[in-house]
Every structure is written in structure tokens, then in C-alpha cells.
Amino acid sequence: MQKRLRNSSRTLACLLLGAVSLSTQAVDFSLSGYGTIGYAISDQNYTYQRYINNKGSFERDTIFGAQLNAQFNPEWSATLQVNVAPPALLSDNQNWQPTFTWAFLSYRPTNDWLFRVGKLRIPFYLNSENANIGKTYVSARLPVEVYASASTVDFIGASFAKTWQLNENEFILDGYWGNAVNESWRFYARDPGNVLTKSGAAGEFFAPLAIESKGLRLSLNRGGNTFLAGMHFADTTARNGTTLGPSTYVPAPAGGCAPIGIPPAFIGDYYCPAADGPSKIQTVTTNLGASIDLGHGFRTIGEYVRRKNEGSTLSPDSKGFYLSLQKEIGDWTPYLTYAKLTTKNRDLYQAVNGVQTIIPAVNAFERNLADAMVVYNQNTWALGTSCSLGINSKIKAEWSVVQTGIASSFIDAPPGGKSGDQRINVFSLSYNFTF
């Protein structure tokens, strides 16, 4: 982590030095900050979304951040944003630590062009740029069925934004390219004796990843309404230079397969990792979003994300969406949200996870294989409200009900248990502020 901070600091320092050399005027600095103190508790003794269980936790939603802007002249500026928070849902970090979320240099030659280089957020969702700032949106938590569907939300590279003003319509085209070289995907092994964890005990394990991504997003702002559509391309490789594991699981051949080596005719049918291991997974993601003012204080917000993968059926080839209805009543904004996420590989997961041979050790190994799949089949109803305490703060409360089908990788199932056919009530309360 210290190495990453040093690298980001050096990148920003180089950008700042380059920008300062372009300006002979005094630099205009501005500092702002934000934070969320969030508490979440469920009615289940297993963990949901890495942190939520019936013991309660402040770690799922709590975050603190600060942003420093430096304006060198009308064309050149620089931005540095630092967060302090628990590890994100998929991160292989283990402790609270500072993270540079933004560290970039901006160049605006005209009002309708903007270029950036450095550490940036991917222009993806409606709330991509402000996802960490709870004060800027109504819901207690952005729907995980959409906002946790990507392997990374930021990158080091370059971006542009082109704006067209046509009468009352403002069109913005965002484009980007870059790399995220220290990403990961979190998995959870249910059972002790798992071959995938370092100690062999039940618990979390991670796939270290490096991701090259690029894409375009077109958005339209008109009369308080926002519409967007995007297409994104990502190449994911293993950070350690090896393959990304097997591409799929296949029925055991007549002679068996490593490491079991027993013909299925003797013990019953089971599955084996495919012999090929992809060195790269290619992902094409399309997304749609809209925030529409319905009048009389009502607003509806929805987003849809479709991820298509080539190279592995074990990774999340998915469809996810949410639809939310909000109503402003003075300082209060109650809302109702429905969200759903499914992956194409859930039938394969069900087959592998349900293997029952006459040898318990083989059945346990099959469950190990199932735990190495990224599979989602869940939906969530969320009823909540936010209350504005002034221009700089608000409180939020939410009750959500999560229902899983075949399985959900958001659940850390207990030993011998399962993530499918579960119902979870989650209660969330948070205080959100900016300064």
C-alpha cells in the first residue's frame, strides 16, 4: 500500500510541477471534504457484502475523504482526492488505510473540451464520480447489484469530455483509456480444509488482477433530467503473470481427472477444471441510466448494466439493474428501490455445488470449485428515507430485504451452508456530510 501511495504521489508531483511551469500567476487552492458514518446490521449470523451480519458493523458504509484543487490559470488545474475507509468489497486490503482515488491534471482549452491525465474514476454510472460522497444522493447505499458489478472503478490514464449545447439540451461525450494494475476479486471459501485459501481454513481469498480498460459514455442533461449510455471494454489478466485459473468446469471423463483420478462410474458423476487456463478475460460492458423528474416532487432513477465475458464461464457474465422512486417532502425524501442481478453461470454452479458422490472428500472438493466461481442470483427491495439537516449534511435510514436464488457471491456462507435460497433483512443508518 505504501508503494502505491508513493507511486501516486510521484505521479501527482510530476503533474503539478508540469502545470506550475505553465503558469506565471498565483495558484488558487481550494480544500473540501466529505464523510459518511454508517451503521448496518442484518438478521443473519453469516456475513453479507463482506461486513454486514447480526452483530452490526460500521465498516460497510463509513468513509472519510478530502479533496484539494489547484487552479493554475483558466486552462490548467490539478485535483487530489484521498479517502480513508475500510477495504472495498472486492479489495485484497485488510485494514483501514488512505487511498488516492483522484490524482489528475486537467486542461480545458475551451469551455466545451476537457482533458485529464492521472488517476481517474471511470465515467460509468450515474454516480461514478460521486459514489463516495453520500451527501450527494438519497439512498443509504448505492444498489450493489449495479455498483459492484465491475472489477474496478478507477484507472491511471487519460480521459476527455466534449460538450455540445443544443438549445436546452446539453450533450457530453466522455472517453477514457488506462490501466488499473493493483486490483483484485474477493472470493469466500465456506468450508475448512479448502484448497484455495492459504491456511486451508474457511475464509476469504483473492485473485490478484491487472485491468486495462477503455470506453465511451454519452450523457444528456435537460431540464433537471439526466440520461446516459455507455460502452466499455476491459482486458483482465492475472497480476502475478500466471493464468486466471480454468476457463470452466467440465464433467469428469470416463477415466477421471486430476486431482481425483477416479472414474465417475465407480463413485458417481463429478466435475473437473478444464485443462485450458485463459491468460486474459475480455469483457464488454454496456450500461444505460436515467434520472427523471416526474413533477410534484417525484423522481425516478434507474440503471442497467450488461457484462459479457470471453475467456471464462466462471467470471460474472451478468445482467443487473435497479429502479428507484423518490418523493421530496420538505427536508425528507422517502424512496423505494428494487434491484436485481443474475449471472449466466448459475446453472453450472448449481451442478458443481450439488455433486454427491460416494466419497465425501470428492464432494468437499466440488464445493471448493464452486466457491471459486463468481455467481449472482439475487434481488433486493429497499425502503428508506433521507433527511436534510442543512446544505452540508443529511441522515439516512433504510430497511432492505435481500432474496437469493441459486447463489450469491455477496454472501459469505457458513461452513456446510449455502448462499442460495436465503432471505436477509438489512437495517442501515448513516450520517453524511460535506465541508
N, C-alpha and C positions, 0 to 999 in steps of 0.2 A: 504493500500500500504506500509506504514511504517513497518507494521508487516511482510509483505512478504520480504521486503528488509532485515529486521533484521534476519529472518529465513535463507535467502540465505547467508547472511554474516556469520552467525554462522556455516552453513554447510561448506562454503569455509574455514573458520578459522580452523575448525577441520581437514579438509583435508590437509591444509598447515602444521599444527602442526605435523600431522602424517608423512607427507613427509619429513619435515625437520629432524625429528628424524632418518630417514633412511640414511641421507647423512652427511658426515663429510666434504664435500667440500663446497667452496663458491657457493652461489646461483647466477645463471646468469639470470638477469632480462632483459626483453625487452618490450618496450611500443610502440604500434601502434594505429592509429586512422583512422576514415573514416567519411564521411558525404555526404549527398545529400541535396541541396537546390532546391526544386522542386515546380513549379507553374503549376496548371491545371485549365482550365476553359471550360465550355460547353456552348451550345446554348439553354439550357433549364432552366426554373426557379425552377424546383424541383431538389432534390439532388441525385446524383449518387455516389455509393461507399462511402457513408457516408459524403463526403466532397465536391464533385465536382458539381458546378452549374454555372449559368451565371454571378455570382458575382466574380468568381475566388477564388482560395484558395491555400495557401502554405502547408496546413495540410495533404493532401493526401500522398505526397511523401517525405516530409522533414524529415530527421533523422540525428542524430549525435551519434557517438559511439567511444569508446576507448577499447582497449584490452591489458591486462597485462599478459605476460607469464613469468613463473618462472621455470627455468631448474635446478633441484637439482643435477642430475647426468645423465648419458646416459639413464638410465631406467625410472626415475621418473621426472614428470613435473606437473605444475598446470597452469590453464588458467582462467582468469576472464574477461568477456566482459560485458560492460554496455552500454545501448542505452538510449538516450533521444529523445523522439518523441511524436507526438500526439497519442491518443489511436488507437489501431489497428482496423480493420474493424469490428470485432466481439466483441471487448473487452468492458466490462462494466465500464472501467475507463472513466473519464470525462475530465481530464486535462493532459497537457504535464507532464511527470514525468519520472524519471530514472527507468530502468528495467534491472535486471540481466538476460541476455539472455544465457550466459555461465558462469558456475562456477564449474569446474570439476578438478579432479585429474587423471593424465594419468600414465599408467605403460606399458612400451614397453620392454618385456623381450628379444625379438629378433626382427630383422628387419621386420619379417612378421607377428607379432602379436602385437595388441594394445588393451589395456583395459582402460576403462574410467568409473568414477563414479562421480555423482553430477548432476548439472543442464546442460542438453544437448539438442541439436537440433535433431529432428527425422531424420534419414537418409532416405529421401523420394525422393524429386525431384532432378533434375539435379543441381538446385541452392539452395538446402535446407540450406547448411552450410553458404552460402554467400549471401542469399537473401537480407540482409540489406545493402550490400555493392554495391551500384550502379555502381561503377567504374569497377566491375568485369564482367559485362555483357553489351550487346549492347543496348537492348530495354530500352525505357524510363520507362517502368513499366512492371514487370513480369505479364503474362496474368492472369487476375483474374479468368477466367473460370477454370483454373487448380490450381493456387497457393492460392486460397481462398476456396478450396473445403473441407478442413479439419478443424475440430473443434479446434485443437491445433497443433502447430508446434514444441513444446518442451516438456520436461518432466524432472522429477527428478528421477534418477535411475541409471542404468548401461548399458554399451554397449561394444561390442567387434568388432574388424576388423581383418580379416585374409586375407593375401595377398599371391597369387601364381604368380610367374613369369615364364611363359612358352614361351620361345623364345622371340618374340616381343609382346606377349600378357600379359597384367597384369590383373589378376582377383582379385577382392576384394569382400569379403562377409562381410557385416555389419549386426549385430544383436543387438537388444536393448529390454529393458523392463523397465517400470517405470510408474509414476503417474503424472498427472497434476491436482492439486486439486483446482485451482482458475481460471478456465476457464468460458466462457460464450458464449452465442449465441445472437446476436443482432436481434431484430425484430423492425418493424416500424408500428405504428397504423396510418392509413390515416385520420380517422375521429374523430372529437371531440365527447365526450361522450363515449369513448371507455372503456370497462370494464377491459381491460388488463393493462392499464397504471395506475401509482399510483395516478395521479391527475385527471384522466378521460379525459385529454386533448389529442389531437393528438400528436404523437411524438414517440420516441424510447422507447423500453422496452427490458428487458434482461431475459434470462433463465440462472441462475447460475448452472454451471456444474462441475463435477469431472470426470476425464477420466483416466482409466488405459489402457495403450497401450503396444503392443509388436509387433515385426515383423522382417523380414529379407529383405535385398536388395543385389542383386548381380550385380556388375558392371564390365565392360570390357573396358580397355583403350588400344588402339592400333593405333599407327601412327597418333596421333592427333585426333582420333575419340573416342567417348565415347558411350557406350550402357549400359542400366541398366534395371532391372526388380525387382519388389518388391512385397511383400505381407504383409499386416499389419492388426492387429486385435485390436479392441478397445471396451471397455465396458464403456458406458456413464451413469452416474447417476446424480440425482439432488443434488446440493451442500447442499441444506437445508434439505436433508433427506426425502423429500416427493417424490411423483411420478413425472413423466415427462409430466404430462398432459394426455389427452386422446390419445389412440393409433390411432384413425382415426375418421372420421365423417361419420355418417350413416343417411339414410333417416328417417325422423320422423315417428314413428309408428302411428297407427290409433288414439290412444288416446293423441298424442302429447308427449312432453318430457320436462323436466326441462331445463332451467328456463321458457320456453314459455308456455307449458301446454295447448296448443290449438290444437285440432285435425286438421291435414292438410286438411281434407275435407272441413273445414269451411273457410280457408284462403288461401289455396294453399300449394304446396309441399315446404318443407324446410328441413334442415339438423340439426342433433344434435350431440354433442360429444358422443363418445362411452362410455359406462359405465365403462369399464376397463381402468386403468391407469398403464402403464408399469413402473416398478421401475428401469428398465435398458434397454438401447438400445444397441444391439450388432452390430458392423459394421465390415465388411470385405472389405478391400480396396486393389485392385491390381493396379499397375502402371507400365508403360513402358516409356522409354525415350531414345533419341538418339541425338547425336551431331556429324554430319558427314562433314568432309572436302571434298568438291566436286572438289577441284582444281581450279586454276586460281583465287583465292581469294574468291570463293563462299563457303558458308557453309549453311547447312540446320539443323534446330533444331526442335525437336518435342517431345511432351509428351502426354500421355493418362492416365487418371485416372478413374477407375470404383469403385464406392462406393455402397455396398449392405448392407441394414439395416434390422434388425429383431427387431420387437417390436413396430414400429410406421411407418405409412404411411405419417405422417406429416413432418418427417425429410427428409433430402436430399439423397434419393436413386438416384444416379446420374451417368451420363457419361459426361466427359469433356476432351477436347483435344485442342492442338494448333499445328500449323505448321508454321515455320518461315524460310524465305530465306534471307540470308545476303550476302553482297558483299563488300570486303575490297578494297577501292580506296585511296591509300595513308593513310592519317590520318582519312579519312572518312569511315564510314561503314553504308550505307543505308540498310534498311530492309523492308520487307513486311511480315505481320503476319496475319493469320486467326485463330480464336479461337471460340469454341462453347461449351455450357454447357446446358444440359437438365436434368430434373428430372422426375421420373415415375409418380409423383402425380399431374401433371399439369391438367389432366382431372378432378380429384376430386376438385382441386382448382377452375377450371372454373365453375363447377356445384355449389359449395357453394357460390362463389363470385357473381354468376349470379342469385341467388334466388330472385324472385319477387312475394311476397305475397301481399295481400290487406292491410297489416299493415306495415307502414314504419318502425316502431321500430323493427319488426322482420327482415326486410331486412337489417337494420343497424347492428343488432346483427350478422347476417350471414357474413357481411363484416368483423366484428370483428374476427369471427372464421377464415376467410380466411387469415387475417393478422397474425395469429399465425402459419401459415404453412411456411415451407421453400421450396420455389418453384423457379425453374430456367428454362427459355426457352429463351436463347439469343445467339447471335453470334456477333463477333467483327472483323472488318478489321482494321489493324493498319499499317500506312505508316510512317516511321521515319528514323532518322539517328543519329549516334553519331559521334563526332569529338574528337580525342585525342589531348589534349593540352600538352602532355608530358607523362612521365611514371606514374605520380601520379594524373592526372586529365583528365576529359573529359566533354564535354557538349552534351546534347541530346535534340532533338526536335521530336515531334510525333503528327500526326493527326490520330485519330481513330474514326470509325463510329460504333456505337452500335445499333443493331436492336433486339428488344424483340418480342417474340411471345405472348403466353398466359399471362405470367407474369415473373417478375424477382425480387427476394428479394434484389438485389443490388440497387434497386430504391426506394427512399422514396417518394411515390406518394402523391400528394397534396390532401387536403380534397375533397371528392367526385370524385377523379380521379382514375387512374389505372396505374399499371406498365407494362401492356401488350400493344402491338401494338405501341411501342414508338421507335423513332429514335433519337439518341443523337450523336452530334459531339463533340468530346473532343480534346482540344489542350493542349499539355504538353511541358514544357521547364524546364530543370534541369541542375544544375552544380554538378558534382560528383567528389569527391577527396578522396585520402588516404594519410597517412603520417606515 
